[in-house]
Amino acid sequence: MYVGPGDVLHLIRSGRARTRGDIQEETGMSRMTVAQRVDALLRAELIREAGSARPSGGRRPTDLAFNLQHSCTLSASVETRSSRVALTDLGGEILVDEHLDIAVQEGPEKVLNAITAAGQRLLKRAKVPMAKISGVGLSIPGPVDPHTLRPSQPPILPGWDAYPIVEFIQESFPVPVLVENDADAMAVGEYSAGFAGVSSLCLVKVSTGIGTGLVIDGRVYQGVDGGAGDIGHVRHPAFAGLVCQCGSLGCLAAGASGGAVARQMTDLGIPAESGRDVRKHLLAGNVDTMRLTHEAGQRLGEVMATVVCLLNPAVLLIAGDLASSSLIGGIRETLYPMSLPRATRHLDVRLASLGEDAAIRGMSSLLVNEVFSPAAVNARLG
């Protein structure tokens, strides 16, 4: 079987090989062939020599490492009322970023124009030439068809359905472009930052809407057409009379999302329009907001019990504007009693740790995995 420079890079990136000797042991290639593959990666500046490795008697072998400064990625996380654009290195570290106050209701062209303009400004700020951009990633709060990378009937993105996001962005950035659901991107970000190697991770994002990202055996699970994890539109009997943004009655998001809690707060005389406003009141310690968020968590836990029994994940992360002790407390109160003890005995339920960085880091990780995959690098370097 042919083992090209891309396969060698994968061994180095995954940690399975640190030295030329490790590569030879993993692949069975001759020392000369290993040297050729490593030299090709060094010339392309995809790897760097990182000094002496573990002692082995005599001359110490030299460590090889993925060159995180080879190039940059440009990622954007689109929320319902704002967006964030960031330039990162290949390890996902944010170099510069910019926040944009623009709502998705203004339509894809206006939002994407703002994002591409911000991307150009970030390149100038960081003094990074276009040639050093390996790819652009965009996360959106709605389902994405994995085959076309276009929004797929997104309930809270009017005018975005099937919009050619990739083609639009490539007019300004002629590089590989990925589009991903925001919860999936956040799940990848959290996985890559602190849970690499975990067999299954489920992230629930509770903001203006509710969505779930799934990472199984290190890969995002999207379903047949990108609809996996869209639990915000599971019907819940407690909300039977409520109209959801998708137009249906009784969706979980209609009664337990950040938007729903915001409406309940407004009814109590506490002005709030979105999950972001709910978060401000949570941080301020508003008692009514904490109570309503706790109750939303209870209803969410009832739905998540089915998810946990079906998937038996190792980790369940709670993220988004409503992520708080109030929400996670409510989730635990109903999740555990309604789930099989066997399904939860090894379940780690906790708040996500990356906050608003999660989607950016997730998109960067997805881009790096694609642009520097064995097949892609072999095609470039032969």
Steps between C-alpha positions, in 0.01 A plus 500: 500500500630844401594720794542858385610815678138568596481168683823581682364842596190331640718276718681806633183705555326213680797445733560146379845598372746749648821403324621353172547171682137506615386555142711210380355277772140604428519468121764238430666733248875501453712766666565663162129518410417645842771761446348592162152541647626706793715719274197571280301611807789713626540672161128577497536635856220270616713360779790629704782336691436558866828410666606190685251233588514224762851358555580175319873465557751668276366785294148599595236493225343826395133568572276587209191718549220647291588861418211698649637819343499359147186700424180629659130428488223757495185399687168667572228403746159634405245550778143621466584861593875524451803337341866460589786467254845378607839421352663194658818300470478133402463401864183707535657777705327830429740766372259789435121521491212737440139505620220607265159623615296362215193275520439198279156643420676759285564224249799296380648755260518778756638270772755335271612834358564620855692182582722508190573870558595426859722216380687738271547743787639226724758402237617859485512531880704182534707574188416158359496470118217318324747230395537401866129421542436126478123516525189680621241350733151619591264366766131586486207444740316251283531167316758475220478245220835316520497433124442855376617696810187713463247580774225239504160644595639693802206597727653825630683614186244657266630526146800272562359168379733347236695825473842442330716616792816327375484658157427844648801488735733366231443814295704682768710210633596250226579219745319193636184604689305293752154570643379322813215507748599708804440228760705253295783753467491569874506127576811459282663800670440359847608153390827620349580723798436262787338170406709357215478123519157493667285253306185713495423859592164675490477879529167678557493866406220697665486855368224666301431147371606149609733271307724202562843417357624141494862383469532122477841333470651840422262585215191719485182300457271702270235248401392424146449865401629710788197475727659302785482667841216742422327426832355849531215384277409185690141537618452537876154466659567786742517740204212362292337841457815695414592595144866445412706711261490204261122539480414182691324467834657362814872496414747484787654827379161672521502464878855429618737700277664831578240671285220332696652593835545857375128519420410363843724759663340779300158382618630544857613854424867416442582624148679235291503424129744213460716238668775760527272719714412199716870438557552858621226455761641162604843653555336777702337238724139585416290249697211477253740441210676225693166333581378514140833370373488215753151406380619509138781264602249256648308481171827469306613217726181310421584505129871436557414181693398341169817626332717357779325162498533482121863611466650417841756784466804536722468878532202736495596867479261789557582814301344819367360816655298313764787270608503548876462319832126572480463329162725202570335449838160476333635261236645265761174496698309337215773339287617250760159379628369458144807317364611143548761488779725306263488785248613760752738311731805624306346820365693822568254792499661842524502853365705552184825689559584695183206741494479703179837361386356149451352545152806691374737231624273229366490650151878541504542135598262382227684708241842372606378139492375546145772720349781294654339158465721219362324511163524878466869515592587201280330675207707813560836339571473173309 
